[in-house]
Amino acid sequence: MALTVEQIRATESDEALFELLSSELERLIPKAYHDERDLYHRKVATLPRGLRAMAGIQFFNVSMAMDDLAWHFGNQNDERDLRETLDGLRELGLVEIAEQFEWAWEFMKPYMPKLKNGIGCGEFSDGRSFSEWLSDVGARDFVAPMNEMIWKYCEQHPKHRLLASCIENARKHPERFAVAQAYS
């Protein structure tokens, strides 16, 4: 059954609301779609804007928990995904983080063809690791202050990090997450 505004409003705890939103997103975009990027992006484009934003920042949320902003571009370098992340951050009110993300993306743009060709997170032919390469091109130094700002937000929301913004937004604007309303 499609998620409704009434269900969102009736969900009292933040944790229950997060589970409700996550379940709805997984129902609409099953994990099998994640491997087929064209299909994934067609499906994401049909989501209500709040769920679309949530989908857009999920992978970035993981990158910031496990790595950092520079490393994220090795993990995710399809420009459609990066655009969804940037738009999602903005939609969820994470404007400062969106600015940091956009600046990092601009810095990484000259390297995107290399990253798209599978260099990201691997080892280079000269034996350098991806981490060493990020340092060599100046990406580590460039994003260091950005990482600190993003990690500070994540520390304030340890349970869901960047995705905590989805809870706040769903409470303020449930119609942006309700599937039943989006299609009626």
DOBAZA-493349 format. One record per residue: residue in one letter; residue number from 1; y, x, z of N, C-alpha, C, O in turn. Coordinates in steps of 0.001 Angstrom, whole numbers, padded with zeros to 6 digits. Example, Ala and Ser with C-alpha at 12.3 -4.5 7.8 and 13.67 -1.06 7.14 Angstrom:
2
> a | 1 | -005690 | 013190 | 007800 | -004500 | 012300 | 007800 | -003300 | 013200 | 007800 | -003319 | 014236 | 008465
> s | 2 | -002250 | 012850 | 007080 | -001060 | 013670 | 007140 | 000030 | 012900 | 007870 | 001138 | 013409 | 008039
This chain:
184
> m | 1 | -001184 | 000842 | 000000 | 000000 | 000000 | 000000 | 001243 | 000884 | 000000 | 001285 | 001901 | 000692
> a | 2 | 002219 | 000509 | -000749 | 003445 | 001292 | -000895 | 004287 | 001253 | 000383 | 004375 | 000225 | 001056
> l | 3 | 004887 | 002368 | 000694 | 005747 | 002519 | 001863 | 006989 | 001646 | 001714 | 007601 | 001601 | 000647
> t | 4 | 007356 | 000953 | 002792 | 008512 | 000052 | 002757 | 009576 | 000504 | 003755 | 009308 | 001294 | 004660
> v | 5 | 010773 | -000010 | 003568 | 011880 | 000233 | 004494 | 011494 | -000255 | 005891 | 011790 | 000402 | 006889
> e | 6 | 010841 | -001398 | 005952 | 010442 | -001983 | 007236 | 009487 | -001066 | 007987 | 009616 | -000902 | 009201
> q | 7 | 008527 | -000465 | 007280 | 007594 | 000461 | 007926 | 008344 | 001673 | 008481 | 008077 | 002113 | 009599
> i | 8 | 009262 | 002197 | 007713 | 010026 | 003361 | 008161 | 010823 | 003000 | 009410 | 010812 | 003743 | 010391
> r | 9 | 011506 | 001873 | 009377 | 012322 | 001449 | 010525 | 011475 | 001166 | 011753 | 011919 | 001406 | 012876
> a | 10 | 010273 | 000664 | 011565 | 009402 | 000297 | 012687 | 008705 | 001504 | 013322 | 008140 | 001387 | 014409
> t | 11 | 008740 | 002632 | 012670 | 008061 | 003820 | 013185 | 008954 | 004486 | 014224 | 010019 | 005011 | 013901
> e | 12 | 008508 | 004457 | 015467 | 009354 | 004898 | 016571 | 009413 | 006405 | 016748 | 010501 | 006960 | 016906
> s | 13 | 008284 | 007075 | 016727 | 008312 | 008514 | 017007 | 008568 | 009315 | 015729 | 008162 | 008921 | 014636
> d | 14 | 009236 | 010422 | 015893 | 009501 | 011298 | 014750 | 008202 | 011827 | 014153 | 008073 | 011943 | 012935
> e | 15 | 007244 | 012145 | 015013 | 005974 | 012673 | 014520 | 005233 | 011627 | 013690 | 004662 | 011948 | 012647
> a | 16 | 005242 | 010385 | 014150 | 004592 | 009311 | 013386 | 005307 | 009081 | 012057 | 004667 | 008809 | 011041
> l | 17 | 006632 | 009190 | 012069 | 007387 | 009023 | 010822 | 007078 | 010158 | 009856 | 006909 | 009927 | 008659
> f | 18 | 007002 | 011374 | 010366 | 006665 | 012509 | 009499 | 005283 | 012302 | 008880 | 005097 | 012546 | 007688
> e | 19 | 004331 | 011862 | 009669 | 002980 | 011615 | 009153 | 002982 | 010500 | 008114 | 002278 | 010583 | 007108
> l | 20 | 003764 | 009471 | 008353 | 003878 | 008363 | 007407 | 004437 | 008848 | 006064 | 003899 | 008523 | 005006
> l | 21 | 005521 | 009629 | 006119 | 006132 | 010159 | 004897 | 005181 | 011115 | 004178 | 005038 | 011056 | 002957
> s | 22 | 004541 | 011984 | 004933 | 003608 | 012951 | 004341 | 002424 | 012255 | 003686 | 001997 | 012628 | 002593
> s | 23 | 001904 | 011250 | 004357 | 000766 | 010500 | 003791 | 001157 | 009792 | 002506 | 000393 | 009770 | 001540
> e | 24 | 002345 | 009217 | 002500 | 002805 | 008520 | 001294 | 002991 | 009501 | 000140 | 002640 | 009200 | -001001
> l | 25 | 003534 | 010651 | 000436 | 003727 | 011671 | -000603 | 002378 | 012150 | -001137 | 002214 | 012331 | -002343
> e | 26 | 001425 | 012352 | -000249 | 000098 | 012779 | -000681 | -000619 | 011678 | -001471 | -001376 | 011967 | -002398
> r | 27 | -000379 | 010427 | -001103 | -000968 | 009309 | -001851 | -000410 | 009260 | -003274 | -001146 | 009026 | -004233
> l | 28 | 000894 | 009482 | -003393 | 001543 | 009392 | -004703 | 001320 | 010631 | -005566 | 001253 | 010541 | -006792
> i | 29 | 001208 | 011778 | -004917 | 000953 | 013019 | -005656 | -000205 | 013745 | -004978 | 000007 | 014631 | -004150
> p | 30 | -001433 | 013363 | -005337 | -002602 | 014020 | -004745 | -002617 | 015520 | -005065 | -002022 | 015968 | -006045
> k | 31 | -003297 | 016262 | -004235 | -003346 | 017727 | -004383 | -003806 | 018162 | -005777 | -003393 | 019215 | -006263
> a | 32 | -004646 | 017369 | -006414 | -005142 | 017718 | -007746 | -004002 | 017874 | -008750 | -004124 | 018647 | -009700
> y | 33 | -002896 | 017153 | -008557 | -001758 | 017248 | -009470 | -000993 | 018569 | -009319 | -000294 | 018989 | -010242
> h | 34 | -001121 | 019207 | -008189 | -000343 | 020418 | -007934 | -000713 | 021580 | -008859 | 000115 | 022451 | -009126
> d | 35 | -001936 | 021593 | -009340 | -002359 | 022675 | -010231 | -001895 | 022476 | -011668 | -001762 | 023447 | -012413
> e | 36 | -001651 | 021248 | -012063 | -001187 | 020934 | -013418 | 000303 | 020633 | -013342 | 000703 | 019503 | -013061
> r | 37 | 001129 | 021660 | -013597 | 002567 | 021562 | -013333 | 003279 | 020501 | -014180 | 004190 | 019837 | -013686
> d | 38 | 002885 | 020332 | -015430 | 003532 | 019305 | -016256 | 003269 | 017914 | -015684 | 004189 | 017106 | -015561
> l | 39 | 002022 | 017639 | -015338 | 001663 | 016359 | -014740 | 002380 | 016193 | -013398 | 002916 | 015125 | -013104
> y | 40 | 002386 | 017239 | -012596 | 003063 | 017206 | -011297 | 004532 | 016818 | -011466 | 005025 | 015939 | -010759
> h | 41 | 005228 | 017461 | -012388 | 006655 | 017182 | -012567 | 006919 | 015789 | -013127 | 007926 | 015169 | -012788
> r | 42 | 006034 | 015296 | -013973 | 006182 | 013916 | -014436 | 006029 | 012948 | -013264 | 006758 | 011961 | -013167
> k | 43 | 005091 | 013233 | -012388 | 004850 | 012369 | -011234 | 006007 | 012461 | -010234 | 006451 | 011438 | -009713
> v | 44 | 006493 | 013657 | -009964 | 007610 | 013846 | -009024 | 008842 | 013075 | -009497 | 009577 | 012510 | -008686
> a | 45 | 009061 | 013055 | -010796 | 010239 | 012386 | -011358 | 010233 | 010874 | -011104 | 011273 | 010225 | -011215
> t | 46 | 009080 | 010319 | -010769 | 008987 | 008881 | -010527 | 009210 | 008502 | -009055 | 009292 | 007320 | -008723
> l | 47 | 009305 | 009491 | -008192 | 009413 | 009216 | -006752 | 010811 | 008755 | -006359 | 011792 | 009089 | -007024
> p | 48 | 010898 | 007984 | -005272 | 012222 | 007697 | -004715 | 012863 | 009016 | -004277 | 012159 | 009962 | -003923
> r | 49 | 014158 | 009078 | -004300 | 014854 | 010355 | -004124 | 014540 | 011081 | -002827 | 014524 | 012312 | -002821
> g | 50 | 014291 | 010384 | -001738 | 013956 | 011053 | -000476 | 012595 | 011718 | -000537 | 012441 | 012860 | -000103
> l | 51 | 011603 | 011014 | -001073 | 010266 | 011604 | -001218 | 010275 | 012725 | -002255 | 009569 | 013723 | -002111
> r | 52 | 011071 | 012552 | -003285 | 011186 | 013616 | -004295 | 011766 | 014880 | -003660 | 011306 | 015987 | -003938
> a | 53 | 012777 | 014710 | -002806 | 013371 | 015857 | -002111 | 012342 | 016519 | -001194 | 012263 | 017745 | -001115
> m | 54 | 011566 | 015702 | -000512 | 010526 | 016237 | 000376 | 009513 | 017057 | -000421 | 009129 | 018153 | -000015
> a | 55 | 009089 | 016514 | -001552 | 008163 | 017248 | -002423 | 008805 | 018547 | -002906 | 008145 | 019581 | -003001
> g | 56 | 010090 | 018476 | -003205 | 010793 | 019635 | -003738 | 010917 | 020799 | -002779 | 010966 | 021953 | -003208
> i | 57 | 010970 | 020513 | -001475 | 011158 | 021622 | -000523 | 009875 | 022043 | 000190 | 009892 | 023016 | 000944
> q | 58 | 008771 | 021344 | -000026 | 007540 | 021660 | 000696 | 007115 | 023121 | 000530 | 006836 | 023806 | 001515
> f | 59 | 007067 | 023585 | -000690 | 006593 | 024942 | -000940 | 007572 | 025977 | -000384 | 007161 | 027017 | 000131
> f | 60 | 008860 | 025687 | -000490 | 009878 | 026572 | 000071 | 009737 | 026634 | 001588 | 009904 | 027697 | 002186
> n | 61 | 009433 | 025508 | 002205 | 009207 | 025452 | 003648 | 008087 | 026411 | 004050 | 008205 | 027132 | 005040
> v | 62 | 007004 | 026415 | 003278 | 005880 | 027313 | 003546 | 006304 | 028772 | 003337 | 005984 | 029643 | 004145
> s | 63 | 007024 | 029023 | 002248 | 007478 | 030393 | 001984 | 008327 | 030932 | 003123 | 008173 | 032087 | 003521
> m | 64 | 009217 | 030109 | 003648 | 010102 | 030575 | 004726 | 009350 | 030734 | 006041 | 009775 | 031499 | 006906
> a | 65 | 008249 | 030029 | 006200 | 007431 | 030182 | 007404 | 006572 | 031441 | 007338 | 006333 | 032093 | 008355
> m | 66 | 006112 | 031775 | 006137 | 005169 | 032882 | 006001 | 005791 | 034165 | 005471 | 005304 | 035258 | 005761
> d | 67 | 006862 | 034041 | 004700 | 007449 | 035200 | 004044 | 008959 | 035187 | 004240 | 009455 | 035162 | 005366
> d | 68 | 009676 | 035204 | 003124 | 011131 | 035121 | 003174 | 011646 | 034593 | 001844 | 010869 | 034257 | 000950
> l | 69 | 012948 | 034526 | 001729 | 013576 | 033945 | 000543 | 013262 | 034742 | -000722 | 012958 | 034150 | -001758
> a | 70 | 013329 | 036045 | -000658 | 013033 | 036860 | -001848 | 011587 | 036673 | -002291 | 011308 | 036522 | -003481
> w | 71 | 010683 | 036685 | -001341 | 009258 | 036558 | -001652 | 008964 | 035195 | -002281 | 008036 | 035067 | -003079
> h | 72 | 009748 | 034182 | -001925 | 009529 | 032833 | -002456 | 009521 | 032833 | -003983 | 008757 | 032086 | -004594
> f | 73 | 010348 | 033650 | -004597 | 010434 | 033660 | -006056 | 009213 | 034294 | -006704 | 008969 | 034091 | -007893
> g | 74 | 008453 | 035051 | -005945 | 007153 | 035518 | -006426 | 006110 | 034424 | -006314 | 005223 | 034304 | -007159
> n | 75 | 006228 | 033628 | -005260 | 005292 | 032518 | -005047 | 005572 | 031351 | -005986 | 004647 | 030709 | -006484
> q | 76 | 006843 | 031083 | -006221 | 007227 | 029918 | -007017 | 008305 | 030359 | -008005 | 009445 | 030618 | -007621
> n | 77 | 007931 | 030439 | -009274 | 008892 | 030943 | -010254 | 009014 | 030070 | -011496 | 009608 | 030483 | -012492
> d | 78 | 008459 | 028878 | -011442 | 008669 | 027897 | -012502 | 010052 | 027293 | -012252 | 010308 | 026766 | -011170
> e | 79 | 010927 | 027364 | -013223 | 012302 | 026900 | -013020 | 012379 | 025420 | -012673 | 013323 | 024999 | -012004
> r | 80 | 011421 | 024630 | -013106 | 011403 | 023211 | -012720 | 011190 | 023079 | -011211 | 011830 | 022254 | -010559
> d | 81 | 010297 | 023888 | -010666 | 010051 | 023866 | -009226 | 011282 | 024328 | -008459 | 011651 | 023737 | -007445
> l | 82 | 011906 | 025376 | -008947 | 013102 | 025901 | -008275 | 014227 | 024872 | -008307 | 014957 | 024728 | -007326
> r | 83 | 014376 | 024156 | -009417 | 015394 | 023107 | -009518 | 015082 | 021977 | -008536 | 015987 | 021462 | -007880
> e | 84 | 013815 | 021592 | -008431 | 013428 | 020552 | -007468 | 013735 | 021001 | -006038 | 014180 | 020202 | -005215
> t | 85 | 013496 | 022276 | -005748 | 013792 | 022794 | -004413 | 015286 | 022724 | -004136 | 015700 | 022230 | -003087
> l | 86 | 016086 | 023207 | -005054 | 017535 | 023190 | -004876 | 018054 | 021761 | -004732 | 018839 | 021473 | -003829
> d | 87 | 017620 | 020876 | -005612 | 018050 | 019478 | -005539 | 017569 | 018821 | -004246 | 018293 | 018033 | -003639
> g | 88 | 016345 | 019149 | -003829 | 015801 | 018588 | -002597 | 016589 | 019019 | -001374 | 016869 | 018206 | -000492
> l | 89 | 016948 | 020294 | -001318 | 017757 | 020775 | -000195 | 019083 | 020028 | -000133 | 019533 | 019631 | 000942
> r | 90 | 019693 | 019842 | -001273 | 020967 | 019113 | -001314 | 020795 | 017654 | -000898 | 021570 | 017133 | -000095
> e | 91 | 019787 | 017011 | -001444 | 019545 | 015601 | -001126 | 019315 | 015393 | 000365 | 019733 | 014384 | 000932
> l | 92 | 018651 | 016349 | 000991 | 018326 | 016224 | 002414 | 019450 | 016719 | 003320 | 019287 | 016783 | 004539
> g | 93 | 020580 | 017065 | 002730 | 021745 | 017458 | 003526 | 021722 | 018899 | 003999 | 022525 | 019278 | 004852
> l | 94 | 020834 | 019698 | 003472 | 020753 | 021116 | 003840 | 021626 | 021924 | 002871 | 021144 | 022809 | 002163
> v | 95 | 022902 | 021599 | 002861 | 023835 | 022116 | 001868 | 024002 | 023634 | 001977 | 024006 | 024322 | 000957
> e | 96 | 024138 | 024160 | 003179 | 024299 | 025612 | 003332 | 023051 | 026354 | 002883 | 023138 | 027402 | 002243
> i | 97 | 021893 | 025806 | 003221 | 020646 | 026437 | 002786 | 020522 | 026337 | 001270 | 020041 | 027270 | 000627
> a | 98 | 020948 | 025226 | 000697 | 020935 | 025076 | -000763 | 021815 | 026140 | -001411 | 021439 | 026716 | -002432
> e | 99 | 022974 | 026403 | -000831 | 023857 | 027450 | -001374 | 023182 | 028814 | -001323 | 023250 | 029584 | -002282
> q | 100 | 022534 | 029108 | -000210 | 021831 | 030394 | -000073 | 020713 | 030500 | -001115 | 020530 | 031537 | -001753
> f | 101 | 019977 | 029408 | -001266 | 018891 | 029374 | -002237 | 019423 | 029610 | -003651 | 018851 | 030375 | -004427
> e | 102 | 020522 | 028940 | -003963 | 021101 | 029070 | -005304 | 021586 | 030494 | -005566 | 021398 | 031015 | -006666
> w | 103 | 022200 | 031123 | -004580 | 022653 | 032518 | -004748 | 021466 | 033454 | -004950 | 021515 | 034360 | -005782
> a | 104 | 020403 | 033228 | -004187 | 019203 | 034062 | -004337 | 018580 | 033846 | -005717 | 018122 | 034797 | -006351
> w | 105 | 018564 | 032607 | -006174 | 018011 | 032301 | -007496 | 018822 | 033002 | -008575 | 018256 | 033580 | -009503
> e | 106 | 020133 | 032954 | -008462 | 020993 | 033655 | -009426 | 020688 | 035149 | -009442 | 020622 | 035767 | -010505
> f | 107 | 020502 | 035718 | -008262 | 020171 | 037146 | -008164 | 018834 | 037436 | -008853 | 018688 | 038454 | -009529
> m | 108 | 017871 | 036547 | -008682 | 016518 | 036775 | -009199 | 016356 | 036409 | -010674 | 015357 | 036788 | -011286
> k | 109 | 017308 | 035686 | -011260 | 017157 | 035217 | -012650 | 016809 | 036329 | -013645 | 015943 | 036112 | -014492
> p | 110 | 017435 | 037500 | -013585 | 017047 | 038541 | -014552 | 015585 | 038976 | -014430 | 015021 | 039526 | -015376
> y | 111 | 014981 | 038734 | -013290 | 013598 | 039154 | -013044 | 012581 | 038038 | -013260 | 011374 | 038268 | -013173
> m | 112 | 013068 | 036832 | -013541 | 012170 | 035686 | -013665 | 011112 | 035854 | -014762 | 009963 | 035472 | -014539
> p | 113 | 011444 | 036407 | -015939 | 010377 | 036585 | -016939 | 009230 | 037454 | -016416 | 008063 | 037164 | -016678
> k | 114 | 009552 | 038499 | -015691 | 008525 | 039367 | -015116 | 007700 | 038597 | -014080 | 006477 | 038729 | -014031
> l | 115 | 008369 | 037805 | -013266 | 007669 | 037026 | -012247 | 006787 | 035959 | -012878 | 005674 | 035721 | -012408
> k | 116 | 007268 | 035313 | -013937 | 006484 | 034279 | -014624 | 005245 | 034864 | -015287 | 004250 | 034162 | -015470
> n | 117 | 005295 | 036141 | -015649 | 004154 | 036784 | -016299 | 003117 | 037272 | -015297 | 002250 | 038079 | -015633
> g | 118 | 003208 | 036784 | -014075 | 002154 | 037070 | -013112 | 002375 | 038281 | -012239 | 001468 | 038681 | -011509
> i | 119 | 003548 | 038876 | -012290 | 003800 | 040048 | -011457 | 004022 | 039632 | -010007 | 003696 | 040381 | -009086
> g | 120 | 004566 | 038459 | -009808 | 004906 | 038005 | -008470 | 003763 | 038132 | -007489 | 002656 | 037664 | -007755
> c | 121 | 004019 | 038754 | -006370 | 003097 | 038891 | -005240 | 001896 | 039771 | -005540 | 001007 | 039895 | -004698
> g | 122 | 001844 | 040371 | -006691 | 000736 | 041255 | -007019 | 001131 | 042711 | -006910 | 002086 | 043064 | -006218
> e | 123 | 000392 | 043537 | -007595 | 000690 | 044961 | -007608 | 001121 | 045338 | -009011 | 000553 | 044864 | -009996
> f | 124 | 002121 | 046186 | -009096 | 002643 | 046628 | -010377 | 001774 | 047738 | -010941 | 001025 | 048382 | -010208
> s | 125 | 001876 | 047961 | -012248 | 001049 | 048975 | -012903 | 001305 | 050379 | -012345 | 000440 | 051250 | -012425
> d | 126 | 002497 | 050592 | -011780 | 002781 | 051909 | -011198 | 002322 | 052014 | -009737 | 002607 | 053000 | -009057
> g | 127 | 001607 | 050985 | -009269 | 001053 | 051030 | -007917 | 001937 | 050438 | -006833 | 001505 | 050298 | -005688
> r | 128 | 003182 | 050085 | -007184 | 004063 | 049487 | -006178 | 003577 | 048082 | -005826 | 003068 | 047352 | -006677
> s | 129 | 003743 | 047729 | -004577 | 003438 | 046361 | -004156 | 004633 | 045481 | -004513 | 005713 | 045979 | -004831
> f | 130 | 004426 | 044183 | -004455 | 005513 | 043247 | -004714 | 006632 | 043453 | -003697 | 007812 | 043398 | -004043
> s | 131 | 006264 | 043685 | -002473 | 007249 | 043923 | -001423 | 008102 | 045159 | -001725 | 009319 | 045143 | -001540
> e | 132 | 007463 | 046208 | -002184 | 008208 | 047427 | -002558 | 009132 | 047143 | -003740 | 010278 | 047592 | -003766
> w | 133 | 008625 | 046400 | -004708 | 009440 | 046057 | -005876 | 010668 | 045261 | -005455 | 011770 | 045527 | -005936
> l | 134 | 010491 | 044277 | -004554 | 011634 | 043496 | -004063 | 012684 | 044400 | -003434 | 013883 | 044192 | -003620
> s | 135 | 012238 | 045392 | -002699 | 013180 | 046357 | -002097 | 013860 | 047199 | -003174 | 015067 | 047433 | -003120
> d | 136 | 013085 | 047647 | -004139 | 013628 | 048505 | -005200 | 014707 | 047810 | -006026 | 015676 | 048447 | -006438
> v | 137 | 014549 | 046513 | -006271 | 015555 | 045795 | -007075 | 016720 | 045286 | -006226 | 017671 | 044708 | -006751
> g | 138 | 016641 | 045501 | -004923 | 017725 | 045103 | -004026 | 017627 | 043693 | -003490 | 018527 | 043229 | -002791
> a | 139 | 016541 | 043004 | -003810 | 016396 | 041604 | -003382 | 016295 | 041478 | -001862 | 016879 | 040571 | -001270
> r | 140 | 015558 | 042381 | -001241 | 015394 | 042320 | 000224 | 016743 | 042410 | 000932 | 017042 | 041610 | 001818
> d | 141 | 017555 | 043388 | 000534 | 018871 | 043543 | 001162 | 019777 | 042353 | 000851 | 020521 | 041887 | 001714
> f | 142 | 019710 | 041869 | -000383 | 020569 | 040762 | -000791 | 020296 | 039501 | 000033 | 021232 | 038817 | 000446
> v | 143 | 019022 | 039192 | 000272 | 018694 | 037939 | 000963 | 018598 | 038076 | 002477 | 018455 | 037067 | 003167
> a | 144 | 018672 | 039275 | 003009 | 018497 | 039459 | 004464 | 019389 | 038521 | 005291 | 018874 | 037842 | 006180
> p | 145 | 020707 | 038456 | 005036 | 021519 | 037537 | 005838 | 021185 | 036065 | 005560 | 021335 | 035218 | 006441
> m | 146 | 020741 | 035766 | 004359 | 020348 | 034401 | 004015 | 019097 | 034006 | 004793 | 019005 | 032897 | 005320
> n | 147 | 018138 | 034925 | 004857 | 016931 | 034672 | 005637 | 017276 | 034315 | 007069 | 016746 | 033353 | 007626
> e | 148 | 018167 | 035093 | 007660 | 018535 | 034861 | 009061 | 019083 | 033457 | 009264 | 018722 | 032787 | 010232
> m | 149 | 019936 | 033010 | 008378 | 020527 | 031672 | 008498 | 019450 | 030585 | 008345 | 019435 | 029609 | 009095
> i | 150 | 018560 | 030763 | 007377 | 017510 | 029770 | 007147 | 016517 | 029776 | 008306 | 016104 | 028716 | 008776
> w | 151 | 016135 | 030961 | 008767 | 015189 | 031045 | 009884 | 015787 | 030452 | 011163 | 015062 | 029889 | 011983
> k | 152 | 017094 | 030576 | 011333 | 017739 | 029978 | 012505 | 017552 | 028456 | 012478 | 017221 | 027853 | 013498
> y | 153 | 017761 | 027847 | 011327 | 017522 | 026405 | 011196 | 016068 | 026095 | 011530 | 015783 | 025156 | 012273
> c | 154 | 015154 | 026884 | 010980 | 013724 | 026656 | 011202 | 013363 | 026792 | 012685 | 012529 | 026039 | 013188
> e | 155 | 013985 | 027744 | 013386 | 013739 | 027916 | 014818 | 014220 | 026704 | 015613 | 013643 | 026371 | 016649
> q | 156 | 015260 | 026054 | 015138 | 015764 | 024857 | 015815 | 014847 | 023650 | 015582 | 014923 | 022653 | 016299
> h | 157 | 013993 | 023756 | 014586 | 013053 | 022673 | 014229 | 011658 | 023283 | 014063 | 011115 | 023288 | 012958
> p | 158 | 011076 | 023796 | 015146 | 009842 | 024582 | 015018 | 008631 | 023809 | 014500 | 007750 | 024399 | 013874
> k | 159 | 008572 | 022537 | 014743 | 007391 | 021773 | 014344 | 007289 | 021625 | 012817 | 006228 | 021848 | 012233
> h | 160 | 008411 | 021244 | 012179 | 008361 | 020974 | 010735 | 009333 | 021833 | 009930 | 009397 | 021721 | 008706
> r | 161 | 010085 | 022684 | 010613 | 011039 | 023593 | 009979 | 011964 | 022823 | 009022 | 012601 | 021856 | 009440
> l | 162 | 012046 | 023219 | 007787 | 012972 | 022584 | 006841 | 012628 | 021115 | 006602 | 013512 | 020308 | 006317
> l | 163 | 011366 | 020774 | 006716 | 010953 | 019393 | 006484 | 011419 | 018440 | 007585 | 011324 | 017223 | 007427
> a | 164 | 011917 | 018977 | 008691 | 012479 | 018119 | 009744 | 013635 | 017292 | 009194 | 013904 | 016194 | 009682
> s | 165 | 014309 | 017811 | 008193 | 015425 | 017080 | 007589 | 014963 | 015767 | 006952 | 015758 | 014837 | 006811
> c | 166 | 013704 | 015684 | 006571 | 013172 | 014446 | 005987 | 013144 | 013333 | 007025 | 013413 | 012174 | 006706
> i | 167 | 012820 | 013681 | 008258 | 012774 | 012680 | 009329 | 014169 | 012107 | 009549 | 014356 | 010890 | 009567
> e | 168 | 015144 | 012993 | 009715 | 016535 | 012558 | 009923 | 017005 | 011671 | 008773 | 017610 | 010622 | 008996
> n | 169 | 016725 | 012094 | 007553 | 017173 | 011342 | 006382 | 016465 | 010012 | 006236 | 017084 | 009027 | 005835
> a | 170 | 015198 | 009962 | 006549 | 014468 | 008693 | 006461 | 014992 | 007693 | 007484 | 015002 | 006489 | 007229
> r | 171 | 015424 | 008182 | 008631 | 015999 | 007284 | 009650 | 017372 | 006761 | 009193 | 017695 | 005592 | 009406
> k | 172 | 018167 | 007624 | 008570 | 019506 | 007227 | 008111 | 019451 | 006404 | 006829 | 020206 | 005446 | 006664
> h | 173 | 018566 | 006779 | 005936 | 018491 | 006159 | 004602 | 017040 | 005813 | 004244 | 016478 | 006417 | 003330
> p | 174 | 016430 | 004862 | 004937 | 015023 | 004558 | 004659 | 014777 | 004113 | 003218 | 013689 | 004314 | 002678
> e | 175 | 015783 | 003516 | 002605 | 015622 | 003055 | 001217 | 015395 | 004214 | 000249 | 014881 | 004001 | -000849
> r | 176 | 015763 | 005422 | 000628 | 015559 | 006585 | -000246 | 014122 | 007105 | -000185 | 013732 | 007956 | -000984
> f | 177 | 013343 | 006593 | 000760 | 011962 | 007022 | 000921 | 010969 | 005895 | 000642 | 009775 | 006144 | 000476
> a | 178 | 011453 | 004674 | 000592 | 010586 | 003512 | 000423 | 010178 | 003338 | -001021 | 011023 | 003170 | -001900
> v | 179 | 008910 | 003377 | -001259 | 008377 | 003246 | -002619 | 008497 | 001803 | -003083 | 008853 | 001545 | -004233
> a | 180 | 008206 | 000872 | -002202 | 008264 | -000543 | -002584 | 009652 | -000916 | -003061 | 009778 | -001673 | -004024
> q | 181 | 010692 | -000415 | -002428 | 012051 | -000697 | -002842 | 012407 | 000021 | -004138 | 013140 | -000513 | -004971
> a | 182 | 011894 | 001215 | -004300 | 012245 | 002002 | -005477 | 011746 | 001353 | -006750 | 012351 | 001511 | -007810
> y | 183 | 010640 | 000619 | -006652 | 010053 | 000044 | -007858 | 010277 | -001453 | -007981 | 009818 | -002063 | -008946
> s | 184 | 010969 | -002057 | -007031 | 011155 | -003505 | -007111 | 012444 | -003862 | -007817 | 012757 | -005042 | -007972
